[in-house]
C-alpha cells in the first residue's frame, strides 16, 4: 500500500509540474522559443507546435444549453516549407435552425519584438456545404523563425458534437492539452485512438458546477484533463495503408445519453438490437429489401429458375452487374429507391447491391445486407453502434457451406470478389430475422503477376528480340481487363511499352484465349531492343519490367500497420540465349531473404551454362496485413527487392 501511495504522490507531483510548465498567456513568447532553430526530437520538421490547449465546457447562453470550445495554439516555423501552417481554417457546423459561432478570435505573427496582428477584415467566411461553413485567415509577415499564435472561442448549440481532441497532426507538438467540464447528466462514450500514451490522464468530480436558471438543483460535473508531450508528427504513407483516422492519436467523444433535469432520458447510443429493429422498418433500407415481387416481374423467368443454386446466384450477379451503372455515390442513408434505380439502370452503391439482394432472395437464395466502411473512411467501431461509421453495403450469402460477399457496382469483378476499396477487415451483417453480427472480410488469395521472357540476340543487327508472356490472376487480372477495355489497342500497347525499361519496342501482340479464365488473363508480346550488342563488353539489366522500381516503404518509423488489401505474388523468369561469339563474364549474385515464417519472401536466382542464362525472381507477400512491429523487417526486404531489380547487371564479353 505504501508503494502505491508513493507512486501516486510522485505521479501527481510530476503532472502538476508538467501543467505548471505549460500554463500559457496569449501574446507571451519565451526567449527560448524565439531562439529555437530546429526541433531536437525531429530535425526534419518544418514547423512545430510549441503549445496547444483546448477547454470545453457547458454554458447557458441565450436561454439555451451550449458547448463552449476555447482553443489556443503557438506554432514555430523553421523554414519556407513550414509556411503551410500559416493558413488556418476553422470549420463551423450548421443546420436549418442553428449554427456554431466563432467569438474572440485573435491571431498574431511574432517576429522577435515585432508583432503583426491578423485584422478582422482579413478573416473570411466560406460555405463548405449545406451543413458547414468555415472561417479562414492567413498569418501575415511570415519569415523563417516566425511564431504563429492564435486563439478563439467557439459556441456550439450541438450538444452531440462534443468531438474530443486530436493530439497528433502533420507536424510534431511539444505539448498538447485538452480539458473538459461535463455536467453529470450528459454521458459520453470516449475512446483513445492511436499508439501514443497520455502523459496526463485525470478525472475528478466538481460539485454543483452547472446551474440552469429556474431549477433548484445544480448538476455535478466531471472535470477531465488529458495531455501529451513530445508528440511525433503523423506521417501518412504514400501506399498500402488504411484510412489515417484509424491510427492518428486522439480521443473521441460520442454522446450516449442525456438525462434531463425533469427526469426525461434521451438515448443517443443504441444497442445493436435497437439498430436491427430500426433497420427492419427504415424506408431507405429495410423496406427496400422487401421488393422481391417487383424484381420477379421485371427480370427473365429463366434467371430465377436455374436448377443449380450456385450457378443461379452467378447468373443473377452477372445480370445486375450488366444492368446497372454505378453513379459513384456511396452512403447507406438518404434516399434509396431500388425500383427507380432499376428502371433507370443507374444507382448508388446501396441501390445496386440492395437490388442484387432482392433478386437473390427472390430466387430462394437467402442473402443478407452487410454494412461496412471503405478503406478510406476508417474502420467501424465494434464496441457500440456508430452508424455514421458505415458508408458502404454489400450482399452476403452462403451456398453449400461457403460464404460469398458480392458487390455488383464493378462490372469487372468476378463472383465472390470485392473491389479494392471495400477490403477493410470486417462488416456488420444485418440479418433481419435474427440478430446482426460481425463478419470478417477475406480477399481473393490467388493474385499473381507472372512474366516469362525468352530473349535472343541478332548479332548482325546488334539487337535483342524475343517473346514475353504476361499472366495475371485475381485482382491483377481485373486491372488488366479494365485497361484493355477502356483504351484503344494502340493506347494499351503504348502504356505497356512505357512500363518497360529502356528502348523496348512491341512487334506483335495477342491475347491467349485458350489460357484465359474468369480470374486469369494471358497475353503474349513479341518485342525487340535495338543496339543491345555494342562494344567488346555488353552490359544489361535483365529486368525489363520492375515490379517495384522504388521502395514503397521509406518512412523512418511507422506506428501503424502496412495493409496490402490482398496477398500477392510476383514472378519473373528470363531465359537468355547467349549470342554467338560471346561468353558470360559476370552474373548477379543469387539471394534469398525472408520475413517471419514465410510472411514475405524474396528469391533471386541466376545460373548459366555455355549457351544459356536463366534469371528467376520471386516475391511473395503471403499476408495482406503486416503489423507495425514488422515494419523495419519489411522495409529491409523491399530494400533488397528494389536493389536487385535496379542494380542487377549481366555482363557479356566478346570472345
N, C-alpha and C positions, 0 to 999 in steps of 0.2 A: 504494500500500500504506500509506503514511503517513497518507493521508486516512481510510482505513477504520479504521486503528488509533486515530486521534484520535477519530473518531466513537464507536467502541466504548467508549473510556475515558470520554468525555463522557456517553454513554447510561448506562453503568454507574454513574457518579457521581450522575446525576440520579435513577435508580431507587433507589439506596441512600438518598439524601436523602429521597425520597418515602416509602420504607418507614420510615425513622427517624422522620419526622414523624408517622407513624400507628401507632407502637408504643403500644398502649393497655393500661393496667392496670384491671381491673374495679373499679368504685367510684370511680375518679378522674375528676372532671369539671373541665375547664379553665374559667377565668373568662370567656373569650370565648364559650364555649358557653352559659353562663348569660345573658350579655348579648344574645345574638342574638335579635332580634325578627322577623326576616324573612330568607329565604334570598336573597341578592343575585342569584343566577342564575335564580331563578324566584320573583318576588314574590307570585305567586298560590298558592304551595304552602301547604297547611295544616299540613304537617309535613315534616321532612327527616331522612334517616338521616345522622347525624354520622360514624359509623364502623361498619363491618361487617367481620367476619373469620370465615373458616372454615378449619379444618385437618383434613384427612382422612388417616388412616394405618392400617396393618395392625398387628394385635397378637394374640398368642396368649393367649386368655382361657378358662379352664376347659378346657384341652387342645383348644381349637378356634380356628382362624384366623378373626378377626372384623375388621370395619372399625370404627374409632373416628372419629366425626364431632364435632369441637368447634366450637361456634358462639358468637359474641359480637357484640352489636349495641347501639348507642346511638341513640335517636330523639328529636329535638327536636319538641315540639308547640307550634305557634304560636297556635292558636285552637280553639274548640269543635269545628269540623269535623274537626280533627286527632285528636279523641278516639277515632275509629275505630281508630287504630293501637294503642290500649291493650288490645284483646282479642287474645290470642295463642293460636294453635292449632298444635300440633306433631304431625304425623302419624307414626304408628308402624306399620310393616308386620308381618304375622304370617302363619303358616300352621299346619297341624295339629301340626307338630313344634317350631317355633321362633318367636321373636318378637323384635323390637327392644326395647331397654330404654333408658330415659332416666335419667341419673345427674347428680349435681352441678348441679342446676338452681338458679339464683339470679336474682332479679328485684327491682329497686329503682326506685321513683319518686323522682327528685331534684327538690326544690323549694328552690333555694338551699342553705343549710346543712342543711335538713331532709331526711331520708331515710326513706322508708316502704317496708319490705320486703314482698314477697308471701310469705305464710306457706304452709307445706306443706299445711295443711288447706284452703287456698283454691285448690289445684291439683287439677283434676278429670280423671278418665279417662272417655272416652266411646267406645262402639263406633260405628264408622262403617259397616263392613260385615264380611263374613266374613273378609276379609284385611287389615283395618286397624282400629286404634284411634287415639285422639288424646288428647293432654294439652292441657288448656285452662286459662287463667287470665286475669284482668283486673287491670291495674295499678290500685291504689287512690290516693286523694288527688290526683286529676287537677286540674290548673289550667292556665291559659294560661301557656306558658313552661316547663312541666314537661319534664324529660328522663327518658325511659324506657330503662332498661338491663337486659338480661338475657343470661344465658349458660347453656349446658348441654353435657353430653357424651352422645352417643347411641352405643350399642353395637349393631352390626348383624351378624347371622350371614349375611346375604345378600350374598355377595361380588359377585354380579352387579348389586347395587343401588348401585353407585358412581355416582350420578346426575350429579354435576357441580355447577354453581353458576349461580344466576340473578343477574346483575348489575343488571338493571332491574326496577323494581316500580312500583306505582301512585303512589309519592312519589319525589322526587329523592333522590340519595345523593351525599354529598360524597366518600366514599371507600369502596370495597368491594374486599376482597382474598380470594382463595382460594388455599390452599396444600394440597399433597398429596404424600404419600410412598408410592410404589407399588413393591412388590418386583418385580424383573425377570422373574419367572416368570408375572406377570399382564400380559396385553396387552389394552389398551382402545382401541377406536376413539374418537376425540374429534372434535367438530365445534363450531366457533364460529358461533353463530346471531345474526342481527340486524345492524344497520348501524353500531353503535358499535365503536370500535377499543380494544384493550388499551393501557394506559399501561405496564404491566409484563407481560412475557411471557418467562419464564425457565425453563430446564430444565437440570438438572445430574444427575450420577451420584454417588451416595454408596456407597462400597464397604462390603460386609459389614454392611449395616444391618439385615437381618432374619434372625433365627435361630429355629429350632424345636428344642426340646429333644429330644435323641436322634439328631439329624442332624449330621454333622460339618461340612458345608458351610453357609455363610451366603449369603444372596442379596444382590446389589447392588440398590439402589433408584433409581428415577427421582424426583428431587425437583423439584416444579413450583411455580411462583408466577405467578399471574395476578391483575392488579389494574386497576381503572379509578378515575378520579377525576372529579368534577363530572358525574355521570350524570343525565341528564334523566329525569323521570317518564315512564312509558309510558302514554299516554292512549289508551284504547280508543274508537274511533269508534262513534257510535250506529248508523250504517248503512254498507252497502257495503264490508265488509271480510271477509277470510277469518279463520281462527282466529288469535287473538293469538299462539299458540305458534309460528306461522311467523316472527314478526318480533321478539319480545321478546329483548333482548340477553342471551345466556347462553352457557355452554359445557357441552356434553353429553358424557357418557362412556357407553360401552357395552362390556361385557366381550366380547372377541373370542376369547381363547384363554387357557387356564391350563395351564402346564407344571409338572406335579407334580415334587417333588424325587426321586421314584422313577422319573421318566422318562416317565410316562404323560401324554399330551396330551389335554385336554378342549377341544373347539372349540365355541364358542357362536355365533359369527357364521359363517353358511354362505354358500356361493355360490348364485346363482340355480339352477344345475344341481342342487345338493343339494336346494333347496326344491322344484323341479319334480318330482324323484323322490319326495320325501316326500308331495307333494300327490296324486300318482297313486294311492297306496295308502292315503291317510288315509281312515278310515271316515266322517268327517264332511264330507269334501269330495270327494275323488277317487271313492270308491265311490258316493257319492250322485249322481254324474253318469253312472252306468252302469245306470240304471234304465229304459232305453228300452222294454224289453219290458213292464214294468208299465204305463207310460203308453199304449202302443199298445193294451193290452187294456182300458183304462178311459176312453177318450175315443171320440167318434163316429168311425167309419171315414172319413167324408167330410172330417173335419178334416185328415187327413193325406194326402188324395188329390187335393186341388185341383190342377189342372194348372199353373196359373201360380205360379211359385215365390214371387214377392213377395207375391201375394195369399194364398198358403198360409201364409206367415210372419205376415202381418197377422191372419189368422183365428185362428191359434194364440195369438198375443199377446192378442187380444181375449178368447179363451176363458179364458186364465189370469187375466187381469185380473178377469173376471166371476166366476170360480170361487172365487178366494181373497179373504180379507180379511186385511190386514196387521195383526199384533198389536203393532206399534210397536217391535219388537225389532230391534236392529242386530246387528253382530258377524258374524264368519266362523268363529269357533271355538265349541267347546262342542257340545252335542247338535244335530245337524241331521238330520232324518229326513223325506225327501220323501214317502214313502208315507203315513205317518201324517198329515202336513200336508195331503196331497191328500184323504185320506178325511175329515178334519175341515173342509176348506175354509178353513183359517186357518193362518198360519205367519209365520215371521220373514223378513227380507229374503233371507237365504241360501236358505231352504227354498222360497220362492216363485220366486225367479229361477233356482235350480237345477232346479226343476220345469219352468220355461219352457225352459231349455237342453235338458233331456231330451226334451221334446216336439218341439222344433225339430230335434234330431238324429234323432229317430225318424221325422221327415218328410223325411229326407235333405237337411236344410239344416245344413251344418256350422256349429256355434256353439260358441264358447269362453266360459269363465268369465273375467271381468275383475275383479280385486281393486282396490279403491280406498278412499279415505277421504272422509268427508263434509266439507263446508265448515267445520263447527265443530270438527273433530277434527285439523286440521293436514295438511300435505302429506307423503306418504310420502318417505322418503329414497331417493335414486336411487343413492347410492354403494355400498350393500350392502343385503342383505335385512334389514329390521327388521319382522318380521311383525306386531308389535303396533301398527305404524303404520296397518294396514288394519282398517277396521271395516264395510266395505260390499262388496257384489259385484253385478255386473250381467251381462247377456249381450252378447256381441259377435259379429256375423256380417257376412258380405259377400255381396251379391247383385248380380250383373251389374256388378261393379267398384265398387259403392258400399257403404260401411261403415255399419252401423246399430248403435247402442247402445240396449239395451232394458232397462227396469225396469218390471216388472208390479205393483209394490206400490201404485201410484196408479191408481185406476180412471178418472181423467180425463185421463191422459197420452195423447197421440197416439203412434202408432207412430214410433219413432226419436227421441223426446224423453225426456230425463232430468228427474227432479224437481230443483227449485232446489237442494235440499240436496246433490245429487250433482255439481253443476257446479264441480268442484275440479281443474281443469287436466289431470290425467292419471291413468292407472291401469295396472296390470300384467296383461297378457293371459296366462292360463295355458293354453297350447296343449300338451296332454299328449302329443301325438305328436311335437312339436318343442320347441324351446327357448321359454321365456316371453319376453315383450318388453313395452316401454312403449308405450302408445298415448295420443295427445293427445285430450282431450275438447273437442269443438266444439259449442257450444249452438245451438239454433234461432236463426236470424238475423232472421227476419221477426216482430218483436214490436212491434206498433203499437197506439196508443191514439188513436183519432180521434173528434173531436166536431164535429158540424156543427149550427149553430143558425140558424133563421130567426126573427127577433124582430120583432114588430109591436106597435103600441100602440092601445089603445082610449081615445080622448080623452074620451069621455063618462064612462066608469067610471074613468078615470085609471089604468088598469092596463096592464101589458105581458103579452103572451102569445105563444106560438109553438110550434114543433116542434123537437125536439132528437134527432138521430141519434147513437148511440154505436156505433162499430165497434171491435172488438178482435181482434187476431190473435196467434198464438203463445202465449206464457206468459200474456199478458193475457187471452186467450180462455179459457184453462184456469181462471184465477181467477174469471172471470165465471160460468162454468158451475158451479163449486163453490158460489159464493154463491147462485145461483138454486136449485140442487138442495137445499141444506142449510137454506134458510129458507122460510117461508111467503111467499106473494105480498105480503102486507101488510108483513111484516118486511123483505123485499127492497126494496120501494119506499120504506119509511121510511129505510132505510140510504142509498138514493140521495138522497132529499131532504136528509138530514143532511150529505151530502158537498158540497152546493151552498151557495153563499154567499147570505146574505140570506133574505128570506121567499119561498122558492121552493116552489111547490105543484104536484104532478103531477096532471094532469087526465085523462090516458089513458096506456096502456102497451101495447106489443105487441113480440113478437119477430118480426123479419122473416125468416121461414123461407126465402124464396127467395134470401136473401143469406148464409145460414149455410153453413158447410163444416166439414171436420174440424178446421181450425185457425182458425176465424173465427166470431165472434158478431156479430149485428147487432140493435140494439134501437132503438125509436122511442118518445119520450115527448112527450106534449102537456103544456104547463105554463102557469102564469100567475104573475105577480108583482104583487100589489096595491100601490096607492099609488105607482106608478112615475112619475106625472106630477103633481107638486105644485109650485106656485110659478112665477114668471117664468123661473127658471133651473132646469134639470134636470141633476143630476149623477149619473152612474152608472158603475160599473166594468164593462166588457164581459165580464170573466172570471167567469162564473157557476160555472165549475169551475177550480180552480187545481191544476195537476199537482204543483207544489212550493210550497206556501204559505210554507214557510220553507227557508232554505238548509241542506241536509244536511251541508255542509262548513264547520264552524265552528272546527275546531282551528286554532290559530295556526300550528303546524307539524305535518306528518305524515310520518314517516320510513318509511312502508310504503305499498304501492300501494292504489289505490282499485279495488275489484272489484265490478262491477255484476252479474256472473254471466252476463248475456247482453246483446247490443246491443238498444237500444230507441229507439223514435221516438214523439214526441207531436205531435199536430196539432190545432189549434183554429181553426175558421173560423166567424165570426159575420157574417151578413148582416142588417142592420138597416134597416127601412123607417122613414124619418123621419116622425114624426107630423104630421098636417096642422096648420098654424099655428105650426110650429117650424122653426128653421134650426140648422145646426151652428155653434156658437160656438167650440168648441175640440176638437181631437183630440189624442191622444197622439202623440208623435214616433215615426217608424219607426226601427228599429235592427237591425243585424246584427252579431253577434260570433262569432268562430270561434277554435277552439283547434287549433293544428297544421294539418296538411293534412287538414282536414275530420274530425279526430278527434272533436270535439264542436262542434256548430254550432247557434246560435240565430238565428232570423229572425223579426222582428216588423214587420208592415207594416199601415199604416192608409191608407184613402183614402175619399173621399166625392164625391157629386155632389148635385144638388138634391133627390134622392129617397131615396138610399141611402147607407149607411156599410158598409164592409167591413173586418173585422178579421181578420188572419191571424197566427197564432203557430205556429212550428215549432221543435221541439227534437229534434236528432238526436244520440244517443250511439252512435257507429258502432263503437266498440271496447269490449268488456266489461271490459278491463283498462287502467287508467290508471296509469302509473308515478309513484313518489313525486316525481320531479323535475318532474312536470307538475301537482303538487297546487295550487300557487299560481294557475296559469292556470285550472285547473278551478274553483277557488273563486271566481275573478273572474267567470267565465262565469255561474256559478249566482247570483252576486250580481245580475247583470243579469236573469236568469230570474225570481228572486223579486221583484225591484223592479218589473219590468214587470207581472207578474201582480197584485201587491198595490196598486200605485200608479198604474195607468193610469186616467185619467178621460176620459169623453166628456161634453162639456157642450153641452146643447141650450138654445137661447134662444127664448122665446115671442115671436112677431112682434107 
